[in-house]
Amino acid sequence: MTESRTYFRTGLGLKRTVLPVLEGEYHSQVVDRLRERGYRVSSGDVTVRLAEEFGYCYGVDRAVQYAYEARHKFPDRRLFLLGEIIHNPHVNNRLREMGIAFLMPGQDGRFDYGELTPEDVVIIPAFGVTMRDFEELRAIGCLLVDTTCGSVLNVWKRVESYTRDGHTAIIHGKHFHEETKATASQASGHSGAYLIVRDLDEARIVCDYIINGGDRDGFLARFGHACSDGFDPDRDLVKIGVANQTTMLASETERIAQEFRAAMTERYGAEHLEAHYRHFDTLCSATQDRQDAVIRMMESPPDIMIVIGGYNSSNTNHLAQICARHTQTYHLEDSTCIDPEARTISHKVVGTDRVVSDSVWLPEGTVEIGLTAGASTPNNKIGDVVLRIFATRGIDLEQRLAAEDDDG
């Protein structure tokens, strides 16, 4: 859709105005120093290693920038955000402080637009929204600021092309995630079918059905919550195209695509594969880069790994899962999860929804701590974590870095 007075997808012309504000709120000199030092800093017997790819990606940076632009451009209008702009509590709370109201979906997953008027401004988050939500907002006539990530839009284009050619979209993702809901709507909105698989185990169940058939009612009982209305596995698994939520675990997405390719080859023969199976790599490059960076770090794993990002952030949870296979890993929502005085750390147990607090988490003696952050984590929060790690040992890292500068 082209830009209009009521729809903005490429900013609102205030980039130069808001960039100094964003820099002031989210920049970190500590992170800059780590980069300058080869992503490593030591003081006393503590060393912190920072992954070479971490934190904010382009899509997140752009989404936050557009939200700030909207607040500056429309100071006297009501601003609403559909859900969270990104999965980072600090950034979302900052937007609330700026007077942006959050519209959250109800238990049925639907938004209530009853209070919106044509005079209101609505910000679409980086995850995008469903086609139905978009059409409802356009019908109301409110001004839309669309921050949907370009990587998400690429997945939508693939899904639309699958359904246009009669293929069911098989989506590797979480059926309850905002992005996956929006992606699935691209299939149903174009009169196509979709099926969402959470992981490799679910993919293998579907593959078995493709090859051998089975209990149709049992299949629908298992996947009825994650497929299009009227889905029929006997009809809708004859031609498929594989896509994914952009923040999933890259290695698993690749395995799932391979499983489906093998299943369709076995069912229909290699000579007919092209007519029954399609796949394009639609994983976000930033997600891939951050996962690759921690995989490289785990070749020589640190004593402890800290992963920073929202507890509901898919890409952050996957980073934590990768690290936890190799070393003690703590997933922190925010820098405040580390209390230097009490010497405690609050964290989400990897692979669960439990948040716990551990005491004396930082062992005595020489210790190396690895650090990375999900794509929704601003640098200032990463820098704060570094400072709190050293403060737990009674070290004022900022003071020591400043002293080094004076000596230099």
Number of C-alpha atoms within 10 A of each C-alpha: 6 7 10 10 7 14 19 19 16 13 18 17 12 15 14 9 12 19 14 11 13 14 12 11 14 15 18 17 12 21 20 13 15 18 15 11 11 12 17 19 20 15 14 12 12 18 19 23 20 26 23 17 21 26 23 17 20 14 22 24 20 19 24 21 20 26 28 22 21 25 19 15 13 12 11 9 13 16 23 20 22 19 20 21 25 22 25 22 19 16 19 19 12 12 20 13 10 15 13 23 17 18 15 14 12 9 7 6 11 11 14 12 12 7 6 17 14 13 14 18 24 25 27 23 25 25 31 25 22 19 19 14 18 15 12 13 18 15 10 15 17 18 21 24 24 22 26 22 21 15 20 24 15 15 23 21 13 23 30 24 17 27 23 14 12 18 26 29 34 29 27 28 26 19 19 11 15 19 25 24 22 21 32 28 24 26 28 20 15 15 13 24 28 28 26 27 22 16 17 17 11 16 21 16 13 23 21 16 18 21 15 10 13 13 10 13 12 10 16 16 10 12 17 16 13 21 21 21 12 10 19 15 19 12 9 19 24 17 20 26 26 28 27 33 30 28 27 24 24 20 10 13 25 15 14 26 24 13 18 24 23 17 22 24 18 13 18 16 13 13 8 12 18 13 13 21 24 21 17 12 16 20 22 22 14 22 23 18 16 23 27 18 17 24 17 12 20 18 9 9 18 22 16 21 27 25 26 33 32 25 22 15 20 21 25 30 24 21 29 29 17 18 26 20 10 18 15 15 26 22 28 25 26 22 21 14 17 25 16 17 11 10 17 17 22 21 23 20 18 20 11 8 10 10 14 10 13 12 11 11 15 19 10 10 9 10 16 20 21 23 26 28 29 30 29 28 30 25 22 19 23 26 20 17 22 26 19 22 24 21 17 19 18 12 16 15 19 14 10 12 15 11 11 10 9 8 7 6
